[in-house]
């Protein structure tokens, strides 16, 4: 976000009553789109689709819709069709225009503000349809009601013609069809919808709405792999995954091609319908993990006008994956419904462990953290008037939700454990092991406390810290290897750039308990250097550097090291990513010398462009960098560390895709090799050159 510089010199412009602008209709949305959809980047673009789909899902929650279809057209417009009641077409007497026109042209208008239109609803609570209309080049709505089809068109939020009747339909047929094309003067970064991004979100919506069928069609022709294209880095990843798989299979025969082959261009299609709802959601999230027991627990009920659904299952991992929703909208910061779930889980399992003598009288209670080790859970509540806390509105504040979830889960979980003692014992035994590991971790954690005037604990000896003590001015490079670390220490700007070299690949935290993590020297060095602590001790206000930059070789091993580092940060310091503090350095792949001039290329395509400009003469000297260690300090500074010339890739965290992100880390870093190999094969087409990280 750029900052506007304002001088202190006198301003001649008048500031009076006439300078106060009144933005009519949807002009305010077009003037400040970020206020309504967060951003005009790709994320905001896709949010337009979610808003229209959310309205259709609200019809499903009201019990009057069972199918939603989303179609991406060749001109990159999108159609959303539902078989709900259809947006009302009668005259709204307060506005004096048809209700559908009110919905699409007036902010804060809709059936979600009382009056019995919807008991529960998601989306932007009534502003969604009008915002989408305002930010579209054009939007058309068609409605089936009472045997008639109605239509109206808008361009950049303005009505093109009055609502008109354009045909007839079956008397019992109802529903809405909305087609829009995003305005490229608003979405200047891209107006191209991504099929997989929409697929992930629509799948989640289907999981959360039991029995709702959601169809996604892409009428654009998919760009498949290029004929004969061969990426050695992708092939190397596949080769390693296959070697791991063969080792796992202990000699089983297998013949798997790692060559990327040509496929015919085709239109893409996805369909989701889950009669099991969030129970199937848990199964999906646990598909690449090893569950501790067969049962996927599911509890539902209603109390204090709050409808509660909870489903969970433990697996043999050491990470907690719990996701909460209110009216099908993700609440990444949790809230009262999540508190109620955690309270009930902790109390019920401790009561059971005591009564079953699994915990001795002398032993302390299990903590909630112990019980939730390896837990995958979905908490979904439906509530008429959700109240959210915080500026981001991502945390539920309704007190009645806490009591409702606590009561329903406690009662039904107690009953389940009594009927399934073997499952109860398995969970309790894992929790007790976690408790012991947590105590060992507490002792190890003391070693990571950074130096203060009181405790005398030193920063890591291999850390070359910067002299500036204002974190806003400082950045730290995490560098793999002593050779590259040495070059980086020589090259750095000592006032603002710190260097922490790591020896080899760090521990894969996806496969380790907290005590092992704290015992790892490389991880301990990072924790101490960052200053924030991890997990429950995390405090971002103590962060010592504004930028944490991961710098590794531009090859498969470097990519693996960065993935290990990102896994650690994602699992134990996710706020660093959420708040934009984590970056990947992008070192060059090639150095080209000609006539005593030097060019650096960061991709094969960039090298081709340079050669096109300077010519492909015999005296061209092209060096392919195999690692950071091949660059001297001056070259490293010029290409990768100089803030004026370097390329940094900021790691983004899309909270709307949180569950899918969790599954991706499990797939890439978990124990199962076959899903990892499948993931690489499926996603290889999106990587033009894996030599460049990102």
N, C-alpha and C positions, 0 to 999 in steps of 0.2 A: 504494500500500500504506500503510494507516494505521499510525501508531506508537502504541504503548500507553505512557502516561505512568505511571511508577512512582514513588511518593513514598518519601522516606527515613524516614517515620514507622514506628514499631514495628508489626509484623504479629502479630495475636493467634492466627491459625490455626496449628495444629500441623503439623509436617512430619515424618512418621515413616513406618514401613513400610506402614501402612495407607493412607497418602496416595498411594502408588504405584499408578496405575491399570493394570489389565490389560485391554486391549481384545480381546475374543474375536472369532473369526471374521473378518468383513470390517468390523467396527466401526472399525478404524483407518483404513480407506479413507474411510469416510463422515465420520469426524472430521476428517481432514486430506486432503481430495481433491487439493489442489494438489501434495502430495508425489508423487502418482502420475500425474497427467495435466497437471501444470504450472499449470493455471488452470481456474477454473470459468466462464470467459467463453465466448463463441461458439467460440473456438479449442479450448478443452477439450471442449466439446460435440461438435464434429466429430471430435475425437480418439477418441471412443468408437467411431465407425464404423470409423476407420482400424485400430483394434486388432483388431476382429473380422475385417475384410478381410485384415489382415496374416496372421492365422492361416490363412485360406483360401489366400493367396498362398504361404505356406510349404508347403502341400500341392502347389501347382503346382511349386514349386522341387524338391520331392521326386519330381516326375514322375507324380503320381497325380491331378491335377486340371487341367482345361483350360477350365472355365467358372465364373465367379462372377457372381451377380446381386445387385444392391443395390436395394431398393425402399423409397421413402419413402411411408408411408401417410397418409391424410387426418387421422388423429389424431396425426400427427407421430411415430409409432413407426417403426422401421426394421427391415427384414428383410434378412439376408445369407444367401444360399444358395450352396453350392459342391457340386461333384460329386467331392469327394475321398474319402478312405477312411471318413470319418465318425468323430466322436469316439468312442473305445472305450466300450462300455456294460458290459463285464464288471466284476466286483468287484475293486477294488484291495485286495489282502489286507492291506497295511500300514494303510490307513485304514478298511477294513471297509465301504466304501460303493462304489457304482458309480464307475468312473473319470471319467465325465462330471460327476458331482456334485463330485468332487475338483477338477476343472478349474475349475468355476464358483464354488466356495465356499471354496477354500483358496488363500491367497497362495503364490506361488513353487512352484506345482505345475503340471506339464504335461510334454509330451514333448520339451522343449527343454533339459533339464538332463542330457543323456547318456542312455545306454541304447539308442541307435540309433533313436529315434523320428524325429529329423530330423538330417540332416548339416549343413544351414545353416538359419538362421531369422532373422526380423526381429522387429518388434514389441517388446513390453516383456519379452521373454525369459521368458514363462511367466506373468506376472502380468496380462496384458491381459484375458483372458476374465473372471477373477474381479473385476477392477477395474470393468469395464463392468457386471457383474452388481450389484456393490455400489452403483453410482451410478445405477441404474435404478429407476424406480417398480416395474416388473416386467420379467421376462425369461423367455422360453420357448425351449426348445431341442428340436428334433426331429431324430432321427438315423435314417438308413436303413442297415441292416446285415443281412446273412444273410436277406434276404427279409422283414424285419420293420421296423416303424416304432416308435420309442421316443420318449417325450416326458417332459419335466419342466418345472415352472414355479417361479420364484423371485419373491419380492417384497422389494425393498430388501435383496437378498442372502440372504434366508432361504428355505429350502426349503419349498414349499407342500405337496408330496406326493412320495412316493418315485417314482423312475423307473418308468414303466409302459409297457406295450406297447399301442399304440392302433390298429394296423392292419398290413396287409401291403403289400409292394412287390415289384417284380421282383427275382429272386434276385441278378442281377448289378448292381443299382442300389445305389450307396452315396453318402453325402454327409451334410452337416449343414445345418440351417436354424435360424438364430438370429434371434429377433425381440425387440426391447426398446424401452421408452419411457423416456427420461431422466427423472430425478426432479427435479421443479421446486422442491423444497426445497433441492436442491444447486445446480442451475443456475438461480439466481434472475434472472440477467440476461436469458436467453432459452433456450427449449427448441425453437426453430424452426430446423430444418435448412435450409441454403442449398444449392440444387441446384447452382449454379455452383461453389461451394467444393468440394463433393464431386466434381464432374465433373473439375476440374483435378487433384485428387489421384489419382483413379482412372485418368485418362489417363496420368499419370506412372507409375503401377504397371504399366499395360499395356505401356508402352514398355520398362520394365525387365525384363519377363518375356516373352520372345519366344514368340509364339503363344498366349498366354493371352487368352481372350475375357472382357471385363468389361462387364456391362450395368448401366446405371443407369436406373431408372424412378421417376417422380414421380407418384403417384396424386392429389396435390393439384392443384387447378386453378390454373394459372399466372395471376397478376395481370398482364394485359397493359396496354398504354397505354390511358389513359382516353379515351373517345370525344370528339373535338373538342379535346382538350388541345393547347395550343400553347405551347411555351417559346421565347421569343425568343432566349434565350442559346444554347440548343442549335441552333436554326435558324441563328444567326449562325456557330457553329462549323462546321456543315455547309456553309453558304454559302462560308466561307473554304476549307474542304477541297475543295469542288467547283471553286472558282476556281483553286486550286493545280493540281487535276487537269487542268482545261481548259488551263491554261498548259503543263503537262507534255505534254499530248497535241498541242500545237501546232496547234490548230484543229480537232481531231476533233470531230464532232457528238456532243452528249450532252444528254439531258434527264433530270435527276434531281430528284425531288421531295424537298424538305426538310421537308415537313409530316409531323408525327407522326400516323399514322392509327390508327383503331380496328382491333384484331384480335380474333378470337374467342378465348375462353378455351380453353386446351387443356392436356393433360397432357404433361409433358416426358419426353424419352427420349434416351439417349446410349448408344452401343455402341463399344467400342474393342477392336481386335485387331491387333497389329503383328507380322507374320512376320519383318520386318527388325529388330525390337527397337530397340536404342539407335541403330542407323543411321537409322531413321525418326525417332527423337527429335531427332537433329541436324538432319535435314531440316526438321522442324517448327519448331525454334528459329530456323533460318535463313530461314524462309519470307518474311520481310519485309526480308531483307538481300540484297545482291548477292554471291553466291559468286564466289570468284576462279577456281574450276575446277569442272568437273562432278562429279568423283569425290567421294564421301563415304568417307573411309578407315575401314576397320574391321579390327581385329585381335582375335584371341582365342586363348586357350591356358591351360594349367594348369601350375603349377610350385610346388613346396614346399607342395602341398596347397591352393593358392590358385587359384581359377578367375578368369581375367581377361578382361574385355571392354572395349575402348576404341574409340571412334569420334570422328572430328573432321573439320572442314572450315573453311578460312579464308574470310572474306568481306572486302569492301572497307571495313568500318568500322575504328575505331581502338580498340575496346574488346575485352577478353578476357571470354568467357562460358564458364567451365569449371565443370562440376558433377560432384561425386563421390558415389558411393553404396557402401554395404557391406550386402550381403544385402538390397538394395532400399531401405535406409534412407538418407536424405539425410545427408551429413556436411558441413555448411556450413563447418566450420573445416578441412576437408581431412584431412590426416594422411599416413601413410606411403605409401598408394597414390597420392595426388596427387604426393608428392615423387618417387616412382619414375617417374611419367609425365613430369614436368617435366625430370628428369635425362636421361631417354632422348631427349626432344625436342631439348633444347639440344645434347647431344653429337652426335646423329645429323645434325642439320642443319649444325652447324659442320664436321663431318667432310666432309659432301657439298660444302658451299660451298668448302672448301679444295681438295678433290680436283678439283672442276670449275672451279677458278680464278675463281670468282665473288667470292671474297674475296682481295685481294692480300696478299702476305706481310707488308707493312707495316701492314696494317689489323688492328685488334683483333678478337677473336672476337665473334660476335653474342651478345647476352645472351638469357637465357630470355624476358625481357620483350619484346625485339625480335621474337623468333620467334612469340610468342603474340599479337602485335597482330592483331586481327580474327579470333581463333580462337574457334570454338564447338566444345566437346568434352564428351563424357560418359565418365567413368571408372567402371566398375562392377566390383566384385570380390565373389566369394562365398567366405566363409571359415568354417570350422567353429566357431572360438572367438574371435570378435572382441574385442579389448581396446581400450577407449577411454580417452583422456586428458582431463584437465580436468574441472571441476565439471559442465559442461553435457553431457558425454559425446557431443560432436559431432565428435570428432577421433580418427581411427583411430591406434592405437599399435603394431600388429603389425609387427615388423621384416621378417618374411618377405613381407609384402605389397609393401614397397618393392622388394625384389629381384625378385619375380615380375613386377611391372608393368614395371620397367626392362628386364629381360631380354627379355620377350615383345615389347614395343613396339620396342625397339632393333633386334632381329633382323628383325621383319616390316616395319618402316618402312624400314630400309636396303634391303631387297629391293624394296619398292614404288618408292622413289625411283630405283633403278637402272633399273627397267622403265618409269618415267614421268618422263623428264627434263624435259619441258615443265612439268609440275606442280611438280616440284622447283625449277626455275628461277623460276617465278612466286612461290613462297613465299619463296625466298631473296631475290629482288629487293625484295619488300615488306618483308622483315625488315631489309635494308640501308638502305632509306629510313627505316624506324623508328629504326634506330641513329643515323642522322644527325640526325633530329628530336630524339632523346633527348639528344644532345650539346648541341643548341641549347637544349633545355629546361633542361638542367643549368645553363647560363649564366644563363638567365632566372630560374631558381629562386632563385638567390642574392639576387635583388632582393626576394624575399618573406620573407626572414629577419626576424623581428620584433626590435625593439630590445632589446638587453641591455647590461649594463655594459661589454661588450667590443667589440661590433661597431658600436654607434651607429646602427643602422638604425631609422628612425622608424616608428611606426604610421601608417596612412593619415591624411593631413591632414584628410579630411572626416569621420573617425570622431570622434564625441563620446563619449569613453570614460567609464566610471563611476569613481567615486573608491574604492569598496571593492575591495580587491585579492584577496579570497577568492572564487575561481571559484564556489563553492557558493552564494554570495549573489547572483551577477551574471547578467544576461541581456542579450542583444544583439538589437535589432530591425533587421532588414534591410528597408529601406523604399525603394520605387521613387519617384523623383522628388524634386526639390529642394523643392517646395512642401510635400508631405507630410512630407519629412524635416525641414523647418524647424519645422512644427507639432509633430512628435514630439520634437524637441530641446527645445522650450519646455515641452512637457507632461510630460516624463519625470521620474522620481525619480532625481536625479543620482547618488545614492550607489550605486544598484544597476542602473540601466538605461542601457545604451549604445545609441547610434543610428548606423547606417551607411547613409547614403542612396546609392542606386545611380542612375546616369543611364541610363534606358531599359532595354531588354531585354538581358540578358547573353548571351554567346556560347552557342550550342547545342553543348554538349560532345559530344553524340552524333555530331557531324559534324566534329570537330576533333581534330588530334593534340596531344600534350602540349606541344609548343613553342608552338603557337598559344594554348593554354589559359593558360600562364604569361605570355604576352605581353599577355593581355587585362587592361586596367586594373581593371575591376570585379571580375573573379575574383581578381586579385592582391590587391586590397584585402581581400576576404573571407578569403583564405588567411592573410594577415598578421594580420588582426584575430583570427581564431579561435586562431591560434598552434600548431595541431596539425601543420601541413604536410599534404601530400596524397600519395596513391598509396603508393609504397614508403617515403616519408619520414614517413608518418602516425604520430603518437604521441598517443594520446588523453589521456595524463597531462599534456600541455601545454595542454589546452583551457582557455581563459580565461573561458568562460561556461558556466553549467549549462544555460541555455536559449538556443537559437537560434530566434528567432521571425521568420517570414517574414510581412511585412505589406504587402498590396497591395490595390488597388481591388477591390470586389466586383462585377467584371464579367468579360467574356471576356478582355480584355487582362490584367487582374490574375491570372486563373486561369492564363493562358499564362506570365506572369512567374514565378509560383510553381512551375509545372511545370518551367521552365528551371532554376530554383534547385534544385529537388528532384532533377532529373536530374544536375546537377553534384555534389551531395552524395552521391547514391546511387552514382555511378560512382567517385568519388575519396575519399569519406569515409564509407563505409557504416556504420562503427561508430557514428557520431553518431546515426544513425537507430536502429540495433539497440539502443543503450543508452538510448534515450528522450530525447535532447537536442534534437530538432527539432520545432518546433510551427508551426502556422498561426494567425495572428490572425484573428479573425472580427469585422470592423467591422459596424455596423448598416446596414440598408438604408433605414430610414425614421426620421424624427423627427416626432412628433406633439405639437402644442401645443394646449392647451385650458384656458381660465381660468387662465392663467399657470403651468399645470403641464405637465411635459414627460415624454413616454414615448419610448423607443427600441424599434424592432422589428427583429429580425435575419432575418425571413423574411416572406413574404406571409401565411402562416398566423398568425404571431404578431401581425401588424398587424390581421388580422381579429378576433382574440381581444380585442385592446385596444379596438377600435371597438365590439365587442359589449358591453364593460364600460362604456365611457364614453359610448356613443351616437354615431350618425353625424350630428351636428348640422352646420349650415351654418358655424358659427364654428370647426370643426376646421381646423387648419392642418397639412397633411402635407407634409413635405419628403422627396423621394426623393434620397438621396445618390448622386451619380454617381461620386464618387471621394473618397479620403481628404483631398485638398486642399480639399474643401468644408467640412471641419470645422475649427473653430478649436482651439487647444491645449486649452482646457478640455473641449470636447466629446470630443476624441480621448482625453484622459485618462479621462474618465468612462465611455466606452463600450468602449475597446479596449486601454487600457494600465494601468488601475488593477487591481492583482492581486486586489483584493477584489470587483470587479464584472465584469471582462473575461471573455470566452469564448476559451479556447485549445483548439485541436484538436491533440493529439499525433499525429505521423506514426508509424505502426506498421510494423514490418518482420517479416513472417511468413516465417521461414526455410524452412518446409515448402513454401512456394509460390515459392521463389527463382527457379526457371527460368521460371515464368509471369510473375513480376514483371519479369524481364529482357526477356522478349518484349514486355510492355506498354510499357516505356520505348522499346524499338526501334520499336514501332508508332506511338507518339505523337510521337516526336522524330526518327525516321529520315527517309531520303530519299523513301520510297515514300508517295505521297499516298492512293492507293486503299485500302490497309489502314487508314489513319488514319480515313478517312471511314466505312468499314465498322465500325470500333471505336466511333466516336461514335454511329452509328445503333443498333448492338446494345446499347450501354450507356446510351442516353438514358433508357430506361424506369426506370433506377435513380436518376435525378436528379430530385427533385421541384422544386427550384429552383436552377438553376446559379448564380444570383446569390450564393448563400452558398457559399463555398469549403469543400467537405467536408460 
